[in-house]
């Protein structure tokens, strides 16, 4: 009697932040400033930029937080929780209070 091998799932996994949190894809670290100064690899920048991947239902329903999916934001990574979901590990769950600014285009 042949044993059946488990079927490989082709269903994609998603991440939905809970509570007052958003899921952010961190922008690539900059190695050079706009002025041309080379930054060392070990430099610690207290605030970094990224794109909002997902917003919790709680934040989405709260008009006090004008954060939407795909917004470019500036955030403090101190309380960011890394998500081991992809190889380059650029995803972080970030408390809404650690979002410092949202970049908006002037119309």
Backbone bond lengths (Angstrom), bond angles and torsions (degrees), N, CA, C in turn:
res aa  C-N    CA-C-N  psi(-1)  N-CA   C-N-CA  omega(-1)  CA-C   N-CA-C  phi
1 X - - - 1.437 - - 1.528 108.49 -
2 X 1.298 115.36 124.32 1.468 120.82 -178.36 1.522 110.06 -83.65
3 X 1.295 115.46 137.91 1.459 118.45 177.87 1.529 109.12 -88.13
4 X 1.313 114.60 144.82 1.459 119.55 -179.96 1.526 109.21 -83.57
5 X 1.302 115.31 136.63 1.458 118.34 175.85 1.523 107.93 -85.18
6 X 1.320 116.83 145.74 1.462 118.80 -179.78 1.530 110.67 -62.60
7 X 1.324 115.70 139.11 1.455 120.63 179.75 1.526 109.80 -72.58
8 X 1.298 114.80 141.60 1.462 119.36 177.15 1.523 108.13 -79.66
9 X 1.299 115.59 131.33 1.448 121.06 -179.98 1.528 110.08 -81.68
10 X 1.324 116.35 130.10 1.463 120.28 176.74 1.522 110.48 -101.08
11 X 1.324 116.56 4.47 1.452 121.11 179.53 1.529 109.69 -72.61
12 X 1.322 115.84 133.59 1.457 120.40 -179.76 1.511 110.53 -80.68
13 X 1.321 115.79 143.90 1.461 121.56 175.87 1.519 108.77 -88.94
14 X 1.321 116.50 144.13 1.460 120.76 174.49 1.516 108.34 -124.85
15 X 1.305 115.09 161.75 1.458 121.01 178.61 1.516 107.08 -122.35
16 X 1.317 116.62 126.07 1.454 121.69 176.85 1.516 108.57 -118.71
17 X 1.331 116.92 113.94 1.462 119.30 179.55 1.526 110.47 -66.19
18 X 1.312 116.72 149.50 1.459 122.40 -178.83 1.531 109.56 -113.51
19 X 1.335 115.86 154.87 1.461 120.70 176.58 1.511 111.91 67.61
20 X 1.314 116.19 -143.49 1.471 122.39 -179.15 1.518 111.01 -90.01
21 X 1.336 116.49 59.45 1.466 120.48 -176.59 1.521 111.05 -136.79
22 X 1.330 114.93 157.26 1.456 122.20 173.71 1.523 108.64 -130.54
23 X 1.325 115.83 157.51 1.456 121.77 175.99 1.518 107.68 -101.31
24 X 1.319 116.23 127.85 1.459 121.81 -174.35 1.520 110.42 -125.05
25 X 1.340 114.92 139.87 1.468 120.42 169.93 1.524 106.02 -100.43
26 X 1.316 115.82 113.23 1.466 122.49 -176.86 1.523 109.74 -68.40
27 X 1.340 115.16 136.99 1.466 120.27 174.65 1.522 109.55 -67.00
28 X 1.304 115.86 157.09 1.463 120.58 178.30 1.521 109.72 -62.07
29 X 1.321 115.75 143.41 1.462 120.67 178.65 1.523 109.94 -65.35
30 X 1.320 115.38 137.03 1.457 120.13 178.80 1.521 108.88 -86.69
31 X 1.313 115.43 135.24 1.463 121.33 179.68 1.520 112.12 -102.29
32 X 1.344 116.18 -6.82 1.455 120.58 -178.58 1.527 108.64 -145.63
33 X 1.325 116.56 137.61 1.466 120.77 177.54 1.527 109.34 -78.32
34 X 1.344 116.32 168.12 1.464 120.17 178.07 1.522 111.25 -61.16
35 X 1.314 116.47 -27.62 1.461 121.01 178.69 1.521 113.47 -80.70
36 X 1.321 118.03 -3.95 1.455 121.99 176.81 1.515 115.06 96.06
37 X 1.328 118.34 7.61 1.462 121.11 -179.45 1.525 109.13 -80.01
38 X 1.325 116.41 127.18 1.461 121.89 177.94 1.523 109.69 -76.41
39 X 1.335 116.93 130.83 1.458 121.34 179.24 1.524 110.10 -97.70
40 X 1.338 117.88 139.42 1.469 119.86 177.33 1.525 110.18 -68.15
41 X 1.339 116.74 154.58 1.464 121.75 -178.68 1.515 112.60 -62.35
42 X 1.324 118.07 -32.59 1.464 121.32 -173.99 1.530 113.60 -89.99
43 X 1.322 117.73 10.62 1.463 119.34 -178.12 1.532 109.93 -67.93
44 X 1.323 115.51 139.99 1.460 120.66 178.40 1.516 108.87 -109.73
45 X 1.321 116.04 112.24 1.457 121.53 179.82 1.521 107.21 -97.07
46 X 1.347 118.78 124.26 1.456 121.11 -173.37 1.526 115.13 -68.82
47 X 1.321 119.29 -26.20 1.460 121.18 175.51 1.518 108.30 -129.77
48 X 1.329 115.59 141.73 1.456 120.70 -178.37 1.522 109.95 -135.80
49 X 1.318 115.51 165.35 1.461 120.29 -178.79 1.511 111.39 -102.85
50 X 1.327 114.17 160.63 1.445 120.54 177.86 1.512 110.45 -170.13
51 X 1.325 115.90 -179.41 1.467 122.97 178.04 1.519 109.10 -116.63
52 X 1.317 115.29 140.03 1.464 120.73 177.79 1.522 108.25 -75.49
53 X 1.320 116.48 123.43 1.461 122.98 178.18 1.521 110.00 -92.98
54 X 1.326 116.73 -42.73 1.462 121.67 -179.29 1.520 109.81 -149.67
55 X 1.321 115.04 149.34 1.458 122.48 179.47 1.522 107.59 -120.86
56 X 1.334 117.21 137.73 1.467 119.91 178.39 1.525 109.80 -65.08
57 X 1.324 116.50 155.63 1.466 121.91 179.16 1.526 110.71 -60.33
58 X 1.312 116.72 -34.82 1.468 121.60 179.95 1.530 111.07 -64.33
59 X 1.312 117.93 -44.48 1.458 122.40 179.19 1.525 110.04 -70.05
60 X 1.315 116.75 -41.23 1.461 121.17 179.91 1.529 111.94 -58.87
61 X 1.317 117.11 -35.51 1.465 122.23 -178.37 1.527 113.16 -84.30
62 X 1.322 117.93 -10.13 1.461 122.07 -175.69 1.526 110.11 -96.68
63 X 1.323 117.75 113.70 1.467 121.64 -177.84 1.534 112.68 -70.76
64 X 1.312 118.34 -11.24 1.468 121.37 177.65 1.528 111.84 -72.52
65 X 1.323 117.60 -17.47 1.465 122.44 -178.53 1.524 109.46 -118.15
66 X 1.331 117.95 98.74 1.470 121.13 -179.06 1.533 112.38 -82.45
67 X 1.308 116.58 51.71 1.461 122.66 -178.68 1.526 107.82 -101.41
68 X 1.345 115.71 130.57 1.462 120.47 178.59 1.524 109.51 -129.32
69 X 1.317 115.20 160.89 1.459 120.58 176.37 1.529 109.08 -57.68
70 X 1.316 117.01 140.76 1.465 127.40 179.33 1.533 114.04 78.81
71 X 1.334 118.69 -1.00 1.461 120.00 175.90 1.523 109.43 -63.48
72 X 1.340 116.09 142.26 1.464 120.32 171.45 1.514 105.93 -89.19
73 X 1.324 115.86 130.44 1.457 120.49 -175.08 1.525 111.17 -131.85
74 X 1.320 114.23 161.74 1.457 123.58 172.21 1.514 105.77 -111.80
75 X 1.336 117.75 125.79 1.463 119.51 -177.16 1.518 112.61 -138.39
76 X 1.324 114.59 155.93 1.454 122.41 176.52 1.537 106.92 -89.82
77 X 1.331 118.59 118.71 1.462 120.92 -175.07 1.534 114.88 -80.62
78 X 1.330 117.49 2.61 1.473 120.58 -175.03 1.533 112.86 -54.75
79 X 1.335 117.60 -44.84 1.465 120.91 -178.45 1.523 113.51 -103.05
80 X 1.329 116.71 11.01 1.458 121.14 -179.88 1.527 110.39 -69.30
81 X 1.320 116.20 136.94 1.461 121.74 179.80 1.527 108.18 -105.16
82 X 1.336 118.36 116.09 1.465 119.80 179.56 1.519 110.88 -67.25
83 X 1.324 115.60 142.45 1.462 121.85 179.76 1.513 107.64 -109.55
84 X 1.313 117.09 119.13 1.467 122.23 -179.92 1.525 107.96 -84.59
85 X 1.337 116.16 74.79 1.458 121.86 -172.87 1.515 111.99 -119.30
86 X 1.311 116.80 -23.35 1.452 121.35 -178.66 1.523 109.16 -141.08
87 X 1.315 116.17 162.96 1.464 121.37 -172.03 1.530 113.66 -60.43
88 X 1.332 118.24 -42.86 1.464 119.05 -176.55 1.523 112.86 -85.59
89 X 1.335 118.01 -4.15 1.468 125.04 173.00 1.526 113.12 47.50
90 X 1.311 115.59 59.71 1.455 121.31 178.31 1.527 112.24 -103.60
91 X 1.339 117.38 5.33 1.457 121.47 -179.42 1.523 110.77 -94.17
92 X 1.339 115.50 137.55 1.459 121.21 179.23 1.520 109.62 -139.98
93 X 1.333 116.93 140.26 1.454 122.15 169.82 1.527 105.36 -92.05
94 X 1.341 115.23 124.38 1.461 120.95 -172.39 1.526 109.47 -125.06
95 X 1.334 117.89 131.94 1.458 120.24 173.76 1.530 110.22 -62.72
96 X 1.316 116.71 141.61 1.459 121.35 -177.67 1.524 111.98 -57.90
97 X 1.315 117.25 -31.17 1.471 120.96 179.77 1.524 112.94 -68.80
98 X 1.332 117.95 -15.49 1.463 121.22 178.06 1.525 112.74 -91.20
99 X 1.332 117.26 -0.92 1.465 120.03 173.90 1.521 106.94 -83.92
100 X 1.310 115.01 119.10 1.459 122.31 -173.48 1.531 111.18 -88.84
101 X 1.332 116.91 -38.12 1.469 120.60 -176.33 1.525 110.29 -157.28
102 X 1.337 115.05 156.59 1.452 122.86 173.89 1.526 106.39 -118.57
103 X 1.318 116.75 130.41 1.466 121.30 178.61 1.535 108.14 -82.49
104 X 1.330 117.09 126.45 1.465 122.44 178.51 1.520 108.77 -126.69
105 X 1.328 116.04 143.95 1.455 120.80 175.02 1.510 109.22 -80.44
106 X 1.317 116.01 139.40 1.456 121.48 178.44 1.523 107.37 -82.38
107 X 1.322 114.76 131.14 1.475 118.89 -178.25 1.487 111.26 -96.92
